Amino acid sequence: MGDHLEKGQHALLNEGDENEMEIFGYRTQGCRKALCLIGSIFSLGILPLVYYWRPAWHVWANCVPCSLQEADVVLLKTTDEFKIYSWKKVMWISLSALSRTSGLTPDHPLITDEEYIINRAIRKSDLKVRYIKVQKIRYVWNNLEGQFQKIGSLEDWLSSAKIHQKFGLGLTSEEQEIRRLICGPNAIDVEVTPIWKLLIKEVLNPFYIFQLFSVCLWFSEDYKEYALAIILMSVISIALTVYDLRQQSVKLHHLVESHNSITVSVCERKAGVQDLESRLLVPGDLLILTGSRVQMPCDAILIDGSCVVDEGMLTGESIPVTKTPLSQMASSAPWKMQTEADPRRHVLFCGTEVIQARAAGSGTVRAVVLQTGFNTAKGDLVRAILYPKPMNFKLYRDAIRFLLCLVGTATIGMIYTLCVYVLSGEPPEEVVRKALDVITIAVPPALPAALTTGIIYAQRRLKRKGIFCISPQRINVCGQLNLVCFDKTGTLTRGGLDPWGVVPCDQNGFQAVHSFASGKALPQGPLCAAMASCHSLILLDGTIQGDPMDLKMFEATKWEMTTSGDDFHIKGMLAHTMVVKPTDTVGQVPVEGLAILRQFPFSSALQRMTVIVQEMRGDRLAFMKGAPERVASFCRPDTVPSSFISELQIYTTQGFRVIALAYKKLESDCPATALMREKVESDLIFLGLLILENRLKEETKPVLEELISARIRTVMITGDDLQTAITVARKSGMVSEGQKVILVEANEATGSSSASVSWKLVEEKKHIPLENQDNYINIREEVPDHGREGSYHFALSGKSFHVLSQHFSSLLPKILMNGTIFARMSPGQKSSLVEEFQKLDYFVGMCGDGANDCGALKMAHVGISLSEQEASVASPFTSKTANIECVPHLIKEGRAALVTSFCMFKYMALYSMIQYVGVLLLYWETNSLSNYQFLFQDLAITTLIGVTRCRTLCYFSNTMSACMLPCSPP
C-alpha cells in the first residue's frame, strides 16, 4: 500500500480545513481493468464486494499511479485518525457550446484574464475544465498552480474596493453563462434516497453477507428452522434500519426543498434588473433585495443599504440581526480583514430570512453573491448531516478485534475438521460442509441484531421522554460520558434577562442605584436616551421585535417606537427611519424624540454596539453599550469613576449581568453614513451601568448535583462575563461550598515582554484586583485538602484560552484537567475547547440552546440541543423540554443500552465458544449434533438472552441509583 501512495502525486484537498484530505492521482489501465473483470466473474461477485468494502484496493487493482494533472481517477484519504479512503472519477466540463452561441474563443478577454480561479481552470486549447466532486462540492483543476481548488465562491483575497469595482454593476450574460457551467447550479439538492438503494447498502454490510452465507449453508444441511429464524430477525432489523434512514432522508429533503425554488431579482451589467430562478445564481451576481420576508438562496455580501435578518436557522434563536453594507475602502487587504469587526455583519447567509431591507436614500439594497450551493452556510449544515464525523467508540473497536479473534479460532477449527474428516475417508462434500459449519458456530450470525437490541429499546424510551435521536449509535456513547459542557444563558439560567436597576454616573462618581422594582420612572437624560436608542430592535407589523435583552431594556424606559413620517425631516436620513420618543406617561422630557440614523451592530468579538442618533430639533449623538471593561476603554478617563472595578464586582459577584453605557456629541454637518466607526467610538462620556438579572432554572441545581455525585465532570462554556459565570457556577453547585476558584489570565506578547500567565485566587464576595497579579500561586497552601484534584477549579476567559492555545500548549491540558468555567468564549473557541477535552480522552457531551453552540454540538461525542430550530438538526439529540433534565436521562439510557450490548456480546461469544468446543470434540469421533439438538441449544440460549436483556433494561431504566453510580462502563 505504501508503494502505491509514494509513486502517485500527493497533495492536500481543503488544506487547513477540518475536512482536509490527501489526494493521489491514478490512471486507469485497460489490461488491469480486464483482469479485474475476469476475476469478478470467476469469484462469483466476491471480488467486487471486497472492492466495495475497500475502495483503495479497487483503485490499486484497476489503475497505475500518475501525476494529478494526468489522472482520470483520484484516491482520497482523510487526514484524521480514521484514515478513510474513497475514490472519485475526474470529469470534464466543455465550454464549446458557449463558443457557438456567444462567440467564446481561447483569446477572449473573459478567458485570458487569469486573476480568478474560474479562468485558471479553463484549458485554453479546447475550452475544457477538469473537475472532481467530493461530498457535494466541486473542485476544479487550477492549470496555473497545478492543484484542485474549491469552486462556487468568491476568492478570499478580494478587497472591498475590488468587490465594489468588479461586481458592483453585476456580471455580463457571458460571464454568468461561464460561471453557471463551471460552478454548477445554486441548489442544495438532497434527493430522497430510493428504498432499493438503502436496502442494497444495508444488505452489503459484511455482517449480513456472513448471515447470508450461514443461512445458505444451513439450508443445504436441511437446518431450516433456525435458518428461517435468522432470516426473520435479519429482515426485521434491515426493515427498521431502512425505515429510519428513509425517514431521515425525507425529513432532510423537506428541510432544503424550498431553498431551490425561489425567484430573485438580479442586475445584469447590460440588460439591467431581471427576475431569475435562484438555481441560476453564480458567485459575483448582483442581487437586488426588495420588500420583506425574503428567503436568502445563497450567501451574499451586502454592499449597499441595510437589512434586518432572522438568523434562526444558524443560531437557533429567532432574533433579528442588523446587517450593514461593506464599505469601499482603499486598502488592498482581503475584505474579511479590513476591520477588527466581525466580517459576518456584512454577510446575508443562505437559509436566513431578510425581514426588512432598507435602501440608502433613493437607491436600492444591493448584495453580491458570495457563495452558492453546498458552499453556503446552510450547505455546510446539510453536508455535516449527510457526512457526519465517524465515531471512534471503544466498544465497537474491541468488538471488531474480538470477531477477528473468533475468525482466527474458526480457521484453526476448519483445519482440524478437514484433517479429521479427510483422514476418516468422508465424502468431499461432507468434509466441506462440516468445515464451513465451524465458521458459523464460532462466529455467531445473530450477533449484529443482538447488539442493536438495547439501542432500539433505549431510543423508544427516550422518545417517550421527549428526547429525539437522529443517530441511534450515539446512545451507546451516552453511556460513557464522563464530562458534560453546558452553555449558561438559556441552558443553566432562564433565557430572558429582567432589568434589575441602573447605576447612574456623573462627575462625582457613581450615584444611588435606581431599582426598577420600586415602580418609579427612570430619570430622563442621556442614560435613559441610551437605553431607548442603543439597540437592534425593529418595528414589524406594528410589533417591536428583536433581542430579548434589548426589548426588556427598551420597555424599562417607557418610551415608544415608530417610523419617521412627514413631521420628521433630517438631511441624509433614510426613508422610514426608526424613531424612539417618550410616551405621555413619562412626564417632562428634555427631548421630543430620537431618530436612529445608523447602527454599528453588536458583535461578540467586539463586545459592544454603537448607534448614531439625531435629536428632534437638537444635537446629533452617539450612544454605546457593551461589556463594561470594553466600554470604559473607549471613554475619557476623567469620566470613568475610580471605583469602577469595585462597583462592577459588587454586582457580578451576585450573578447579575452588567452592561455599561456611554455617549458623546457629534458634529451635525457630516452625513452619518460617512462617519468611520473608529471616530465615533472615541472620547466618550461614561453614563453608568445597567444591571440585569438572570435567574437559574429550577431544574439546574438538582441535575448538576446528580451528575457530580456520579463523578461526571460538569463544565460551563459561556459568552457572558467571567465573574457572572463564576457566580452562576457557585449558585448552581458546579463549584461547591469549600471549593476554590483560581482565575487564570494569559496575556499576549508585547513589544518588550513575552506572553505570560498569571494566577489569582478568587475569594467569594471579595474583589479581584486586576493589577499586581501574582505570577504563581501555591495550591497546597491556598486550597484545602492540600490541593487535591477536584478541590479547586480554574476559570478563564476566551482571550486567555486563545493565548494558552497559541503560546502555552503544554500547559493547557493541565489547566483543562481542573478547568470548570470558561467565559467570553466565541463560537469557534467553544468548538476548540470541546476538541481539547476529547484529546484528554474524555467522552464529551455538549448541551446548549442552539445559540452559537452549533459548532460545539457537532464536535462533541454527544450533542444535546434544547432548541428545535433548524440548527439543531445537526445535533444527534434534541430535547423538547428546554432544560437540562434530559442529560441524566440520556446517560441512564446510554448506560442501560451499553451494558445490554456488552452482556449480549459476552453471552453470544461464550455460547459460541462452548458450542464450538463441543462440536470439535464430537468431530473427533466423526460425529455431530443433530439439527434438532442444535435448534434446542440455539433457542434455549436465545431465550436466556432475551430474559436477561429484559431484566437488564428494566433494572437500568427504573433504578436511578444504579444508573448514575460512579463507574467506568466497559
Secondary structure, 3 states (H helix, E strand, C coil): CHHHHHHCCEEEECCCCCCCEEEEEEEECHHHHHHHHHHHHHCCCHHHHHHHHCHHHHHHHHEEECCCCCCCEEEEEECCCCCCEEEEECEEEECHHHHHHCCCCCCCHHHHCCCCHHHHHCECCCCEEEEEEECCEEEEEECCCCEEEECCECCCCCCHHHHHHHHCCCCCHHHHHHHHHHHCCCCCCCCCCCHHHHHHHHHCCHHHHHHHHHHHHHHHCCCHHHHHHHHHHHHHHHHHHHHHHHHHHHHHHHHHHHHHCCEEEEEECCCEEEEEEHHHCCCCCEEEECCCCEECCCEEEEEECEEEEECHHHHCCCCEEEECCCCCCCCCCCHHHCCCCCHHHHEECCCCEEEEEECCCCCCEEEEEEECHHHCHHHHHHHHHHCCCCCCCHHHHHHHHHHHHHHHHHHHHHHHHHHHHHHCCCCHHHHHHHHHHHHHHHCCCCHHHHHCHHHHHHHHHHHHCCEEECCCCHHHHHCCCCEEEECCECCCECCCCEEEEEEEEECCEECCCEEHHHCCCCCCCHHHHHHHHCCCCEEECCEEECCHHHHHHHHHCCEEEEECCCCCCCCCCCCCCEEEEECHHHCCCCCCCEEEEEEEEEECCCCEEEEEEEECCCCEEEEEEECHHHHHHCECHHHCCCCHHHHHHHHHCCCCEEEEEEEEEECCCCCHHHCCHHHHCCCEEEEEEEEEECCECCCHHHHHHHHHHCCCEEEEECCCCHHHHHHHHHHHCCCCCCCEEEEEEEECCCCCCCCEEEEEEECCCCCCCCCCCECCCCHHHHCHHHHCCCCEEEEEEHHHHHHHHHHCCCCHHHHHCCEEEEECCCHHHHHHHHHHHHHCCCCEEEEECCCCCHHHHHHCCEEEECCCCHHHHHCCEEECCCCCCHHHHHHHHHHHHHHHHHHHHHHHHHHHHHHHHHHHHHHHCCCCCCHHHHHHHHHHHHHHHHHHHHHHHHHHHHCHHHHCCCCCCC
